[in-house]
Each structure stands twice: as C-alpha cells, then as structure tokens.
Amino acid sequence: MTTEAGVQGFQPIVTEGNGNPEVLKYGKLWAMEKYRETAPGEMCVPMFLERANPPKGAHIIDYGCGTGRPAHMLALMGYKVTMIDFARNCLDPQVREYMAEHPDQLSFRKHDLEQPLPIAAEYGFCTDVMEHFPPETVGKALDNILLSGQHVFFSIALGPDNHGPKLIGERLHLSVHDYWWWLSEFGKRKVKITYSEEAGTRCYLVVTAWTDSRTIVDSGRLNNEVSVVLDQVRQNCDAGWQQVEPHRPNDFEVMILGGGPSLNQFESDIKRKRADGCKLVTLNNAYNWALEHGLTPSATVMVDSREFNKRFVRPVVDECKYLMASQCHPASLADLPRERTWLWHSMNEDVKQIAEHYYGTWWPIPGGTTVLLRAIPLLRMLGYQKFHLYGCDSCLMDGAHHAYSQPENDSKYALPVTVTGGRVFWCHPWMVAQAHEFQELIKVVGEEVELSVYGDGLLAHMLNKASELLTEKED
C-alpha cells in the first residue's frame, strides 16, 4: 500500500470565493457566443493524456474549465472529472446535459482559484488559465492548484489575448510572461517538473508539488531539543521510578483511545465495551476526554516531553495506571502514585546508555514518532494482543484535528494524501508521518496483534483496504 502526501502550506477551506471583480467580467464574456467558440483546452487533451498518463478511471480536476468541452471529452474516455470555475454560466449546454445524466462521471463546482480548494485529486488539467490572473494573485492561485492536484498539466499562453479587447475593450491576459519566467515561478515552489516545453506562443508543463510520505517522515523533527529530552530521561531514571517489564500473553481486549475527531462518534460504543469489562487505555489528552465522559481509564500512555503537557495526566485518579515515557518532563510525573506509575523507554542508543546505567536490564519499546505507534508495541509487551482503536484517525475531519480543543496542534499546514484506491484525506504533516509509520509497524507486529480501527479516517481506510487486497489475492 502506498501513500502520497501533498506540499505543505495551505489549510483547506471550503469556500466559493466572492468579491472578485473578475467574476463579473467573465460572467459577461460567457454570455457571448463569440467568446465560447474556441476552447484551447480541447487541443491539449491528447498531450495531457500522453504526458501526464493518467490511468483509466482516475480523478481529474479541470481548473478553470470554461466551456467544459475538454472535461466532457475526458469523461467520455472513462475518467472522473470535477470542473472548477468561478463563473456559473461558463458551461456549454451539452456539457450540462451530460453532467445531469452522469453526475458520478462529470461534476461542476463554482469556486475561485484564488481561494484554497476544498478538494484534491490525483491529476489536474489547467489550460488557458494562469495567464488570466492579475499579477498580485497569480502566485496564490498557482499554490492552490499545486496543493489540490497531485500531477497537474499546464498550458499557459505567453502573449496577449485577442478576445478581450475586441469583445469588451479589456485585456484578459493579465500575467503575460515568457517561458523562463513561468519556470522560475514553479522553481520557487520546489516542485518536480516531469515535462516542460516552449512551443511558439505557449508553454506546456506537467508538475507535481507533492512528495511521498517517506520524505515527510525523514524531514520530521522532535518537538523538543535532543539534549533536553536526554536530560529528562536521566532525571526520571535517577528519581527511581519503576520501569515496565514483559508479561505473558493474555486474552483481555483493550480499547485504545486516541484524540482524533472521530472519537466523539463512538462514545456509546466505548461505554458499552467498558461496561462489559474491556480494558481502556488512553493516549495523551484522550485521558481527560475519558474523564469528562465518565470513564476511568485502566491505564494511560504519555510520550510528550514538553512541560505544559503535564495536563495530559491531571487530575490523578484512582485505579488508573500511568505508563510514562522516560523522556516526559519530570513535572508530568510529579505527584503521580509510585505504585501505579511505570517508565518505559524508546529504542535509542543514547537512551540505552542511560537506562542501562540506572536499571541494568531494560526493555526498549520500538515504534514510530507518535504515542499511538509506541502504545501498541508497549501494550503488546505487557501481554495484550487484541486492540480496538478509537479516535485514531491520522487525518482532519471537517477541518478538526482532535475531538477536543488542543491549540498546540492548530496549524495552517494541511496536506492532501492520496491512498490506494484514489481516496484523498487532508492531514497535518505529523499525521502523514504517523500513517506511513503505522504501515511499517503493522509489517512488524501484524502477526502478533489483532487490530480493529473504528471510524472513517485514514488509518481505518488503510487497514480495510489492505484487508480487501489480501482477500483478493487469496481468492
């Protein structure tokens, strides 16, 4: 299973863009039959298919679709096409008719490309569009398009237009530049250009600003300085906290609660399982979500090393066990009951030296960069094998990153992630890294644990899709 992640930089916002004076201009133009006589994009369809090479059935966004004739052609060839334009009256009658008869194949959304797009797709088709933007907004529109489409074909006019002066006495090509200027604009965005050509009065490019999830993982950073983290490991070990030790496998079922936005959808299901005796383990601030909803955790797992996140284990409650990463800030462990608190250690050479110095024998916990990816192998070492994961989405849902307020995770950076099957999820970079590392973790512990991921998030989709592919292979 593969994932692709988009370029960082823009939070997806559902908006249709208004107040743009260009909308009125083009509304008038599309009412003129003379303006819709030619659609330059029609001639670009063969080049797009050859250079971008979208597989049959792929989702294509036609940015600035105009008459819709190129999109109609692509839909007839078996592609799913979403047309975008800020003028509602731009589409030809036959395109509207086809769209009404085949809504799953061809659709239209009124949207201003100067605003972030609420959708993303594997392929983009953008012809005779970029040169129409005013100089002060052309860069913004380019950013929005590159974020929304994974592989985008551009056809850009390099000279002035003829229609505008003749029809309404105004220029329509507001950003007129040569081929090298456009290459420079794409270059500023550190994109990958897989094809480019200057041909007379036009230039053609196929561009992707998206990167794979492995790159995002490799570029990830700790949320604290390494020296600070190691110093906290020393302080906690020196304080004499007991550490976790391996246990024999047991038959208990465990619910793991993450803080993802889908958590609120499953409150009744979680309470029912808890009443039936299922163990309840919370991650980070899901601890407080559980308490606020009348649930006492069997245990909670914390990994964050920053002091202000000591709130993840406050208030202290009876019957809950506290499984704290040795890198946590000492203030997070202060006042925790020693008989119900255990340290666990990440698998790191520097941590190894510290743990061996204080404990002699120690048991490192493998996993990825997030608390979920450590909690699964940690609990497996403690003997648990069957897990129900709630609120473990690894994606945004309706713009929300958690089921509760967690301001430190508020971010303007959101990436579209395309997974096997073509579905797109919006994610913050740490979510992309978690999803990638989740796949790697499953490869290691998949035979030793049974996982059920609830909800309609990225992790659930990945796990379900993997199961489907395995079933198909066995059949």
C-alpha positions in Angstrom: 0.0 0.0 0.0 1.3 3.4 -0.9 0.5 6.9 0.2 1.3 10.2 -1.4 1.3 13.5 0.5 1.0 17.0 -0.8 3.1 20.1 -0.4 2.9 21.9 2.9 1.4 25.4 3.2 -2.3 25.8 3.0 -5.2 24.8 5.2 -8.1 23.5 3.0 -11.1 25.9 3.3 -14.5 25.2 1.9 -15.3 28.4 0.1 -16.7 29.6 -3.2 -14.8 32.8 -3.5 -16.7 36.0 -3.9 -16.0 39.7 -4.1 -13.6 39.1 -7.1 -14.3 41.7 -9.8 -13.1 39.2 -12.4 -16.2 37.1 -11.8 -18.5 39.7 -13.2 -16.2 40.2 -16.2 -16.2 36.6 -17.2 -19.9 36.2 -16.4 -20.5 38.8 -19.2 -18.0 37.1 -21.5 -19.5 33.6 -21.2 -22.9 35.1 -22.2 -21.3 35.9 -25.6 -21.4 33.1 -28.1 -18.3 34.6 -29.8 -16.2 34.0 -26.6 -17.1 30.3 -26.3 -16.4 29.5 -30.0 -12.9 28.2 -29.2 -11.7 26.2 -26.2 -7.9 25.9 -26.3 -8.0 23.0 -23.8 -9.7 20.8 -26.3 -6.5 20.7 -28.3 -4.5 19.9 -25.2 -6.3 16.8 -24.2 -4.2 14.4 -26.3 -1.0 16.0 -24.9 -2.3 15.8 -21.3 -3.1 12.1 -21.8 0.4 11.4 -23.3 2.5 13.5 -20.9 0.6 13.0 -17.6 -0.5 9.5 -18.5 -3.5 9.2 -16.1 -4.8 5.6 -15.7 -8.4 5.0 -16.8 -10.8 5.9 -14.1 -8.5 8.4 -12.4 -10.0 11.5 -10.8 -9.1 14.7 -12.7 -9.7 18.3 -11.7 -10.2 20.7 -14.6 -9.1 24.1 -13.2 -10.8 27.0 -14.9 -12.9 24.6 -17.0 -14.6 27.3 -19.2 -17.0 25.7 -21.7 -16.3 22.2 -20.1 -15.7 20.7 -23.5 -12.2 19.3 -22.6 -13.7 17.8 -19.3 -16.5 16.3 -21.3 -14.0 14.6 -23.6 -12.1 13.2 -20.7 -15.4 11.9 -19.1 -16.4 10.2 -22.3 -13.0 8.4 -22.2 -13.8 6.9 -18.8 -12.2 9.5 -16.4 -13.9 11.0 -13.4 -13.7 14.8 -13.9 -14.5 17.7 -11.5 -14.8 21.0 -13.3 -13.9 24.2 -11.4 -14.7 27.7 -12.5 -15.8 30.9 -10.8 -18.5 31.7 -13.5 -21.6 29.6 -13.2 -22.7 30.3 -16.8 -19.4 29.1 -18.5 -20.5 25.5 -19.4 -21.9 24.6 -22.8 -25.5 23.2 -22.9 -24.3 19.7 -24.0 -21.8 19.6 -21.1 -24.6 20.4 -18.6 -26.8 17.7 -20.1 -24.1 15.1 -19.8 -23.3 16.2 -16.3 -27.0 15.8 -15.3 -27.1 12.3 -16.8 -23.7 11.2 -15.5 -23.2 13.0 -12.1 -20.7 10.4 -10.9 -18.5 10.9 -14.0 -18.7 14.7 -14.5 -19.4 17.4 -12.0 -19.0 21.1 -11.5 -18.1 23.3 -8.5 -18.2 27.1 -8.5 -15.0 28.2 -6.9 -12.5 31.0 -7.2 -9.0 29.5 -7.7 -7.6 32.4 -5.7 -9.1 30.7 -2.7 -7.8 27.3 -1.3 -9.6 24.4 -2.9 -11.8 22.1 -0.8 -11.0 19.1 -2.9 -7.9 17.2 -4.2 -7.3 14.7 -7.0 -4.6 12.5 -8.5 -4.5 14.6 -11.7 -5.1 18.2 -12.7 -5.8 19.8 -16.1 -5.2 23.6 -16.2 -5.2 25.2 -19.7 -5.5 28.8 -20.7 -6.0 29.8 -17.1 -2.8 31.0 -15.3 -2.3 34.0 -17.7 -5.7 35.3 -16.7 -4.8 36.0 -13.1 -3.8 39.5 -12.0 0.0 39.7 -11.2 -0.8 40.1 -7.4 -2.8 36.9 -7.2 -1.2 34.6 -9.8 1.1 33.1 -7.3 -1.7 32.4 -4.8 -3.7 30.6 -7.5 -0.7 28.6 -8.5 -0.2 27.5 -4.9 -3.8 26.5 -4.6 -3.7 24.4 -7.7 -0.5 22.6 -6.9 -1.8 21.8 -3.5 -5.1 20.4 -4.9 -3.7 18.3 -7.8 -1.0 15.7 -7.5 0.1 15.7 -11.1 -1.0 18.9 -13.0 -0.8 19.6 -16.7 -0.5 23.3 -17.5 -0.9 25.0 -20.9 0.0 28.7 -20.5 -0.3 31.4 -23.1 2.9 33.6 -23.3 1.4 36.6 -25.2 -1.5 39.0 -25.0 -5.1 37.9 -25.9 -7.3 39.0 -28.8 -10.8 38.3 -27.5 -10.8 40.8 -24.6 -10.0 44.0 -26.5 -12.5 43.1 -29.3 -15.4 41.9 -27.1 -15.3 44.1 -24.0 -12.4 46.5 -24.6 -10.3 45.0 -21.8 -7.2 42.7 -21.7 -7.9 39.2 -20.4 -4.3 38.0 -20.2 -3.2 39.9 -17.1 0.0 38.0 -16.4 1.9 37.9 -19.6 5.4 36.4 -19.2 7.9 34.3 -21.1 8.6 30.6 -20.7 11.6 31.2 -18.4 9.5 33.4 -16.0 7.0 30.6 -15.6 9.8 28.0 -15.0 11.1 30.3 -12.3 7.7 30.6 -10.6 7.4 26.8 -10.5 11.0 26.6 -9.3 10.4 28.8 -6.3 7.9 26.2 -5.1 10.5 23.4 -5.2 8.2 21.3 -7.4 9.1 18.4 -9.6 8.6 19.2 -13.3 8.3 15.9 -15.2 7.7 17.6 -18.6 8.1 21.1 -20.0 8.1 22.6 -23.5 8.0 26.0 -25.1 6.0 25.9 -28.3 5.6 29.3 -30.0 3.1 31.4 -28.1 2.5 28.7 -25.4 4.4 26.6 -22.9 3.4 23.2 -21.5 4.3 21.6 -18.2 3.5 18.6 -16.1 4.2 19.5 -12.5 3.9 17.9 -9.0 4.5 19.7 -5.7 3.6 16.5 -3.8 6.1 14.4 -2.0 5.9 10.8 -0.7 5.2 10.1 2.9 8.6 8.7 3.5 10.1 12.2 2.8 7.8 13.7 5.3 8.8 11.1 7.9 12.5 11.8 7.2 12.1 15.6 7.5 10.2 15.3 10.8 11.6 16.9 13.9 11.3 16.3 17.6 9.1 18.9 19.4 12.0 19.4 21.9 15.8 19.6 21.7 17.5 16.2 21.9 19.8 17.4 24.8 16.7 18.4 26.8 15.0 15.1 26.1 18.0 13.1 27.2 18.4 15.2 30.4 14.8 14.5 31.3 15.4 10.8 30.7 18.3 11.0 33.2 16.3 12.9 35.8 13.4 10.4 35.6 15.6 7.4 35.8 17.5 8.9 38.7 14.2 9.5 40.6 13.9 5.8 40.9 10.6 5.2 39.1 9.8 1.5 38.3 10.0 0.5 34.7 7.7 -1.7 32.6 8.7 -5.4 32.2 7.5 -8.0 29.7 4.4 -10.1 30.6 2.9 -13.3 29.2 0.2 -13.0 26.6 -3.3 -12.7 27.9 -6.8 -12.8 26.5 -8.0 -9.4 27.6 -9.3 -7.0 24.9 -8.1 -3.4 25.0 -9.6 -0.2 23.8 -7.0 2.4 22.8 -8.4 5.9 22.7 -6.6 8.5 20.6 -7.7 12.1 20.3 -8.8 12.0 16.7 -12.0 13.8 15.7 -14.0 10.6 15.2 -13.7 9.8 18.9 -16.9 11.7 19.7 -18.9 9.5 17.3 -18.2 6.3 19.4 -18.9 7.4 23.0 -21.8 5.0 23.4 -19.8 2.1 21.9 -16.8 2.8 24.1 -19.0 3.0 27.2 -20.7 -0.3 26.3 -17.4 -2.1 25.9 -16.1 -0.7 29.1 -19.2 -1.8 31.0 -18.6 -5.3 29.5 -15.1 -5.4 31.1 -12.9 -4.2 28.2 -9.7 -2.5 29.3 -9.5 1.2 28.4 -6.1 2.8 27.6 -6.0 6.5 26.8 -3.2 8.3 24.8 -2.1 11.7 25.9 -5.0 14.1 26.3 -7.6 11.5 25.5 -7.2 10.8 29.2 -9.1 14.0 30.0 -11.7 13.2 27.3 -12.4 9.9 29.0 -12.7 11.5 32.5 -15.1 14.2 31.2 -17.3 11.5 29.7 -17.5 9.5 32.9 -14.9 6.9 32.0 -11.9 5.9 34.2 -9.0 4.6 32.2 -7.4 1.3 33.1 -4.1 3.0 32.1 -2.9 6.0 30.2 0.2 6.3 28.0 2.1 9.6 27.6 5.1 10.3 25.4 5.3 14.1 25.1 8.4 15.7 26.6 7.1 19.3 27.0 6.3 20.6 30.4 3.0 22.2 29.6 1.5 18.9 28.6 1.6 17.6 32.1 -2.1 18.3 31.9 -2.4 15.0 30.0 -2.2 13.2 33.3 -4.1 15.7 35.5 -6.2 15.2 37.6 -4.7 12.0 39.0 -7.5 9.4 39.5 -7.7 6.1 41.5 -7.4 2.8 39.7 -5.6 4.2 36.6 -2.1 3.1 35.8 0.3 5.7 34.4 2.7 4.5 31.7 5.1 7.3 31.1 7.9 7.6 28.6 11.1 8.2 30.4 11.6 11.3 28.2 8.5 13.0 29.7 9.1 16.2 31.7 9.7 15.4 35.4 6.8 17.8 36.2 4.5 15.4 34.4 5.4 12.6 36.8 5.4 14.8 39.9 2.6 13.7 42.3 1.8 10.5 40.3 1.3 7.5 42.6 4.6 5.5 42.5 2.8 2.2 42.9 0.8 2.8 39.8 3.3 4.6 37.6 5.9 3.0 35.3 8.6 4.3 33.0 9.1 2.9 29.5 12.0 3.8 27.2 12.2 4.4 23.5 14.6 2.4 21.4 17.5 4.9 21.1 21.3 4.4 21.6 21.6 7.4 24.0 18.6 6.3 26.0 20.0 2.8 26.1 23.2 4.0 27.8 21.2 6.0 30.4 18.7 3.1 31.1 21.5 0.6 31.5 23.3 2.8 33.9 20.3 3.1 36.2 18.4 -0.2 35.7 20.9 -2.6 34.3 18.3 -4.7 32.4 15.8 -2.6 30.4 13.3 -3.3 27.7 13.1 -0.7 24.9 9.8 0.0 23.1 10.1 0.2 19.3 7.6 2.1 17.2 7.3 5.4 15.4 7.2 9.1 16.2 3.7 9.3 17.9 2.2 7.9 21.1 -0.1 5.5 19.2 2.9 3.9 17.5 4.6 3.3 20.8 1.5 2.3 22.7 0.7 -0.7 20.5 4.1 -2.4 21.0 4.2 -1.3 24.6 0.9 -3.0 25.4 1.9 -6.0 23.4 4.9 -6.4 25.6 2.6 -6.2 28.6 0.7 -9.2 27.2 -2.2 -7.6 25.3 -2.9 -8.8 21.7 -6.4 -7.7 20.7 -7.0 -3.9 20.3 -9.9 -1.7 19.4 -8.7 1.7 18.2 -11.0 4.7 18.6 -10.1 8.3 17.7 -7.0 7.0 15.8 -7.8 8.8 12.5 -4.5 10.4 11.4 -6.4 12.9 9.3 -8.6 16.0 9.6 -12.3 15.7 9.6 -14.3 18.8 8.7 -11.2 20.7 9.5 -10.8 19.4 13.0 -7.6 17.6 14.1 -8.8 16.4 17.5 -12.1 15.5 19.2 -11.4 18.4 21.7 -9.5 21.6 21.8 -5.8 21.2 21.6 -4.4 24.6 20.4 -0.8 23.4 20.0 -1.9 21.3 17.1 -3.7 24.2 15.4 -1.8 24.6 12.1 -2.2 26.3 8.7 -0.4 23.4 7.1 -2.7 20.7 5.7 -1.7 18.1 3.1 -3.9 16.1 0.7 -2.9 12.4 1.0 -4.0 10.0 -1.8 -4.1 6.3 -0.7 -4.5 3.2 -2.7 -8.0 3.3 -4.3 -7.7 7.0 -5.1 -9.3 8.4 -1.9 -7.9 11.7 -0.6 -7.5 12.7 3.1 -6.4 16.0 4.4 -3.7 15.7 7.0 -1.2 17.7 9.1 2.4 16.6 8.5 2.6 14.6 11.7 -0.5 12.7 10.6 1.1 11.7 7.3 4.2 10.5 9.2 2.0 8.5 11.6 0.1 6.9 8.7 3.4 5.9 7.0 4.9 4.5 10.2 1.7 2.7 11.0 2.1 0.7 7.9 5.7 -0.1 8.9 4.6 -1.1 12.4 1.9 -3.5 11.0 4.6 -5.2 9.0 6.5 -5.9 12.2 3.7 -6.8 14.7 0.9 -7.7 12.3 1.1 -11.4 13.1 1.2 -10.8 16.8 -1.8 -8.5 17.3 -5.4 -8.1 16.2 -6.3 -4.6 15.3 -9.7 -3.0 14.7 -9.7 0.7 13.8 -13.0 2.4 14.1 -14.3 5.4 12.1 -13.7 6.6 8.6 -10.3 8.1 9.0 -7.0 7.5 7.1 -5.8 4.6 9.3 -9.1 2.8 9.2 -9.2 3.1 5.4 -5.6 1.9 5.0 -6.3 -1.2 7.2 -9.5 -2.0 5.5 -8.0 -1.6 2.0 -5.1 -3.8 3.0 -7.6 -6.5 4.1 -9.5 -6.2 0.9 -6.3 -6.6 -1.2 -5.2 -9.6 0.9 -8.6 -11.2 0.4 -8.5 -10.7 -3.4 -5.0 -12.2 -3.5 -6.2 -15.3 -1.6 -9.2 -15.7 -3.9 
